[in-house]
Amino acid sequence: MDFGWSQTDTNTLWLIELKEYANLTYKEQLQDYLLDNLVNKATDSLLMLAAMWAKTNQGLKLAECLPPVIHQFSGRLKLFFILKIDRIAFKSQIGVLKDELKNRLRGRVAFFDVRHVTLVDHLTAIKCGLPLVINETSI
């Protein structure tokens, strides 16, 4: 995942993946390839957190790079995927991709009590209040 933050007022840890769809190769834009990529990123991030919380050797090394608030985190974990898209027609497919992503991650996120997995386009994320900056020359 690209970044995360701890929201202390709600005891929530957000993991966020940003993907600029327009810059993906044709192969990377294929639904199965894109979803596999997103599932793998989420899985890797969850495994890294699990290793840190289990205090494995690799997990302890990772903990050195992360804020202390995450070391013993016991709140809610949310996964948020944002696609920067340049074709309005593609926006209609976001719902289908989101449902498939949730289905593919269902068993994995259950181990972490994750109840919030979502996929949105970047304009929707901005409307929801995420502080994303759009470079107008790249749209």
Buried (B, 14 or more C-beta within 10 A) or exposed (E): BEEBEBEEEEEBBBBBBBBEBBEBEEEEEEEEBBBEBBBEBBBEBBEBBEBBBEEEEEBEEBBEEBEEEBBEBEBBBBBBBBBBBEEEEBBEBBEEBBEBBBEBBEEBBEEBEBEEBBBBBBBBBBEEEBEBEEEEEEE
